[in-house]
Amino acid sequence: MNIPFLKPKTSGPRVLTVKAAWHLTPHMIRVTFAGPEIDSIRPGCEGANCKLMMPEVGETRTEFETRLASGEKVTRRTYTVRHLRADVQEMDIDFVDHGNSGPASAWANRARPGDFIGFAGPGPVKVADYDADYYLVAADSSAIPVAAATLEAMPRDAKGIAIFEVPSEADRQEIDAPKGIDMRWLIHAVPTQSSPAQEDLIRSLNWPSGKVQTCIAGESGVIKSLRGYLRTEKQIPKENLYISGYWKIGLIEDEHQAMKRAEAT
């Protein structure tokens, strides 16, 4: 199929074109974007957040670009750059499959080659320096992209543990983690119900000596409890602690972001 590529933008939202979309696992959709627009995305941004802007069903690319240029409100969601292959002008973003219950999941489910989406960012990577004696990585499905990108960027002699909580055995992914990382996969079949499994496992660890660095993200209730444990009981310095709530049970992203802003004030 011939995909129409437009001149890339170097500032403001870009409009990216779908090259391929498929189910990486039963509950994860990978979308590959391709074209010259990728040239303006900085290399080494795997694991960084970006904003995706979803077109309306049936909207043409010209109509969508006009809406973006006019500043009209569009549906935005926060995602993570999973892979960037600048040499072939490709980028992957993974979407948790919620069916049609959310705008981004619905878009990803119907995405086909030639489709398009708005893209802004990326922001800074979550873990930029790797100088710890031990790494603690934990994620639910929503945060696998940032956790996986962090593991793949680590020095190959890194040591630590990575804990992933997914809905089924079939949702396990191949991740190029250092051999010294103990990979654990926990099954939680109903993600919309709270799970203590990650925290229970982390609390059961024989705590290592030396500098500990974390990359932890997922449901806000789990994250709030873990943050208290790691900062107060284990006294990990703030600069070594990346831990973030990516979503909250019962809230859409706009509501969750408003909650996080209120808690930060």
C-alpha positions as CSV (number, residue, x, y, z in Angstrom):
1,M,0.0,0.0,0.0
2,N,1.3,3.5,-0.8
3,I,1.3,5.7,2.3
4,P,1.1,9.4,1.6
5,F,3.9,11.1,3.6
6,L,3.8,14.9,4.2
7,K,6.7,17.2,4.9
8,P,7.8,16.6,8.5
9,K,7.1,19.3,11.1
10,T,9.9,20.2,13.5
11,S,7.8,22.1,16.1
12,G,4.3,21.6,17.5
13,P,2.2,18.5,17.1
14,R,3.3,16.2,14.2
15,V,0.9,14.0,12.3
16,L,2.3,10.4,12.1
17,T,1.4,7.7,9.7
18,V,0.7,4.1,10.6
19,K,2.9,1.5,8.9
20,A,1.5,-1.5,10.8
21,A,-0.6,-2.5,13.8
22,W,-0.9,-5.8,15.4
23,H,-1.5,-7.6,18.8
24,L,1.9,-8.1,20.4
25,T,0.1,-10.0,23.1
26,P,-3.6,-10.6,23.8
27,H,-3.8,-7.3,25.7
28,M,-1.2,-5.2,24.0
29,I,-1.3,-3.6,20.5
30,R,1.9,-2.4,18.9
31,V,1.6,0.3,16.3
32,T,4.5,1.2,14.1
33,F,4.6,4.7,12.6
34,A,6.8,5.5,9.7
35,G,7.8,8.4,7.5
36,P,9.9,11.6,7.4
37,E,8.1,13.0,10.4
38,I,10.2,10.6,12.5
39,D,13.3,12.5,11.6
40,S,12.4,15.3,13.9
41,I,12.1,13.0,16.9
42,R,15.3,12.9,18.9
43,P,17.2,9.6,19.1
44,G,17.4,7.8,22.5
45,C,13.9,8.8,23.6
46,E,12.8,5.2,24.3
47,G,10.9,5.2,27.6
48,A,9.9,8.9,27.3
49,N,6.3,10.1,27.5
50,C,4.6,11.6,24.5
51,K,1.1,13.0,23.9
52,L,-1.1,11.3,21.3
53,M,-4.0,13.1,19.7
54,M,-6.8,10.9,18.2
55,P,-8.7,11.9,15.1
56,E,-12.4,11.4,15.0
57,V,-13.8,8.4,13.2
58,G,-14.1,9.2,9.6
59,E,-12.1,12.4,9.8
60,T,-9.7,13.1,6.9
61,R,-6.1,13.9,7.4
62,T,-6.6,17.4,6.1
63,E,-9.5,18.0,8.4
64,F,-7.5,16.7,11.4
65,E,-4.5,18.8,10.6
66,T,-6.7,21.9,10.3
67,R,-8.2,21.2,13.7
68,L,-4.7,20.8,15.2
69,A,-3.5,24.0,13.6
70,S,-6.5,26.0,14.8
71,G,-5.9,25.0,18.4
72,E,-9.3,23.3,18.6
73,K,-9.6,20.8,21.5
74,V,-8.7,17.3,20.5
75,T,-8.7,14.1,22.6
76,R,-5.2,13.6,24.1
77,R,-3.7,10.7,25.9
78,T,-0.2,10.1,27.4
79,Y,1.9,7.2,26.0
80,T,5.5,6.0,25.9
81,V,7.9,5.7,23.0
82,R,8.8,2.0,23.0
83,H,11.3,1.9,20.1
84,L,12.7,4.5,17.7
85,R,14.6,3.3,14.6
86,A,15.7,6.6,13.2
87,D,17.8,5.0,10.5
88,V,14.6,3.7,8.8
89,Q,12.2,6.4,10.0
90,E,10.1,4.1,12.3
91,M,8.8,4.4,15.8
92,D,6.8,1.9,17.9
93,I,4.2,2.8,20.5
94,D,2.4,0.1,22.5
95,F,-1.3,0.4,23.5
96,V,-3.0,-1.6,26.3
97,D,-6.1,-3.1,24.6
98,H,-9.2,-2.0,26.5
99,G,-11.4,-2.7,23.5
100,N,-13.5,0.4,22.6
101,S,-13.8,1.6,26.2
102,G,-11.2,4.3,25.7
103,P,-10.4,6.6,22.8
104,A,-6.7,5.5,22.4
105,S,-7.5,1.8,22.7
106,A,-10.4,2.2,20.2
107,W,-8.1,4.0,17.8
108,A,-5.4,1.3,18.1
109,N,-7.9,-1.5,17.5
110,R,-9.0,-0.1,14.2
111,A,-5.6,1.3,13.1
112,R,-4.5,0.2,9.6
113,P,-1.6,1.2,7.4
114,G,-2.1,4.7,6.1
115,D,-4.1,5.8,9.2
116,F,-2.8,8.8,11.2
117,I,-2.5,10.3,14.7
118,G,-1.2,13.5,16.3
119,F,2.0,13.3,18.3
120,A,3.7,15.8,20.6
121,G,6.9,15.3,22.5
122,P,8.7,13.3,23.6
123,G,9.6,14.5,27.0
124,P,12.8,13.4,28.9
125,V,13.5,9.8,29.5
126,K,12.6,8.6,33.0
127,V,16.0,7.1,33.9
128,A,18.9,8.9,32.3
129,D,21.8,7.7,34.3
130,Y,22.7,4.1,35.3
131,D,25.2,4.0,38.2
132,A,23.4,1.9,40.8
133,D,24.5,-1.3,42.5
134,Y,21.0,-2.7,42.2
135,Y,17.9,-1.9,40.1
136,L,14.3,-2.3,41.1
137,V,11.9,-2.2,38.2
138,A,8.1,-2.8,38.5
139,A,5.2,-2.2,36.2
140,D,1.7,-3.3,35.3
141,S,0.6,-3.5,31.7
142,S,0.3,0.3,31.3
143,A,3.9,0.8,32.3
144,I,5.6,-2.2,30.5
145,P,6.9,0.2,27.7
146,V,8.8,2.5,30.1
147,A,10.1,-0.5,32.2
148,A,11.2,-2.5,29.2
149,A,12.9,0.5,27.6
150,T,14.7,1.2,30.9
151,L,15.9,-2.4,31.2
152,E,17.1,-2.5,27.6
153,A,19.1,0.7,28.2
154,M,20.9,-0.6,31.3
155,P,24.5,-1.6,31.3
156,R,24.8,-5.3,30.4
157,D,26.3,-6.1,33.8
158,A,23.4,-4.5,35.8
159,K,21.9,-6.5,38.6
160,G,18.4,-6.3,40.2
161,I,14.9,-7.4,39.8
162,A,12.1,-6.6,37.3
163,I,8.5,-7.3,38.3
164,F,5.7,-7.2,35.8
165,E,2.0,-7.7,36.5
166,V,-0.1,-8.8,33.5
167,P,-3.6,-10.2,32.9
168,S,-2.4,-13.6,31.6
169,E,0.6,-15.8,30.9
170,A,0.2,-15.0,27.2
171,D,0.8,-11.4,28.0
172,R,4.4,-12.0,28.9
173,Q,6.8,-10.2,26.6
174,E,10.4,-10.8,25.4
175,I,12.5,-8.0,26.9
176,D,16.3,-7.6,26.3
177,A,17.2,-7.2,30.0
178,P,20.7,-7.7,31.4
179,K,21.3,-11.3,32.5
180,G,21.7,-10.1,36.1
181,I,18.1,-8.9,36.2
182,D,15.7,-11.4,37.9
183,M,12.6,-11.3,35.7
184,R,9.3,-12.0,37.5
185,W,5.9,-12.1,35.9
186,L,2.8,-12.0,38.1
187,I,-0.7,-12.8,36.8
188,H,-3.6,-10.5,37.8
189,A,-6.6,-11.4,35.6
190,V,-8.7,-8.4,36.5
191,P,-6.6,-5.2,36.3
192,T,-9.6,-3.0,37.3
193,Q,-9.4,-4.5,40.8
194,S,-6.6,-3.5,43.2
195,S,-3.7,-6.0,43.5
196,P,-1.2,-6.1,46.4
197,A,1.1,-8.6,44.5
198,Q,3.8,-6.3,43.4
199,E,4.2,-4.6,46.8
200,D,4.1,-7.9,48.6
201,L,6.9,-9.2,46.4
202,I,9.0,-6.0,46.9
203,R,8.5,-6.1,50.6
204,S,9.7,-9.7,50.7
205,L,13.0,-9.0,49.0
206,N,16.3,-9.5,50.8
207,W,17.1,-5.8,50.6
208,P,20.4,-5.2,48.8
209,S,23.3,-3.1,50.0
210,G,24.7,-0.2,48.0
211,K,22.9,2.2,45.8
212,V,19.4,1.2,44.7
213,Q,17.8,2.9,41.7
214,T,14.1,2.3,40.7
215,C,11.8,2.5,37.7
216,I,8.3,1.8,38.9
217,A,5.0,2.8,37.4
218,G,1.4,1.7,37.2
219,E,-1.9,2.1,39.1
220,S,-1.9,5.0,41.4
221,G,-3.1,3.2,44.5
222,V,-0.3,0.7,44.2
223,I,2.2,3.4,43.5
224,K,1.2,5.5,46.5
225,S,1.7,2.7,48.9
226,L,5.0,1.7,47.3
227,R,6.3,5.2,47.3
228,G,5.8,5.5,51.0
229,Y,7.6,2.2,51.6
230,L,10.6,3.0,49.4
231,R,11.0,6.6,50.6
232,T,10.2,6.3,54.3
233,E,11.1,2.7,55.2
234,K,13.9,2.1,52.8
235,Q,15.0,5.7,52.5
236,I,15.8,5.7,48.9
237,P,16.9,9.3,47.9
238,K,14.4,11.1,45.7
239,E,16.9,11.4,42.9
240,N,17.3,7.6,42.7
241,L,13.5,7.0,42.7
242,Y,11.5,7.1,39.6
243,I,8.0,6.1,40.7
244,S,4.8,7.3,39.0
245,G,1.1,6.6,38.9
246,Y,0.1,6.2,35.2
247,W,-3.6,5.6,35.9
248,K,-6.1,5.1,38.7
249,I,-8.9,2.6,39.0
250,G,-12.3,4.2,38.2
251,L,-10.8,7.4,36.6
252,I,-10.2,8.4,32.9
253,E,-6.9,10.1,32.2
254,D,-8.2,13.6,32.4
255,E,-9.6,12.9,35.9
256,H,-6.4,11.2,37.0
257,Q,-4.2,14.0,35.8
258,A,-6.4,16.5,37.7
259,M,-6.1,14.4,40.8
260,K,-2.3,14.3,40.5
261,R,-2.1,18.1,40.1
262,A,-4.3,18.6,43.2
263,E,-2.1,16.3,45.2
264,A,1.0,18.1,44.1
265,T,-0.2,21.5,45.3
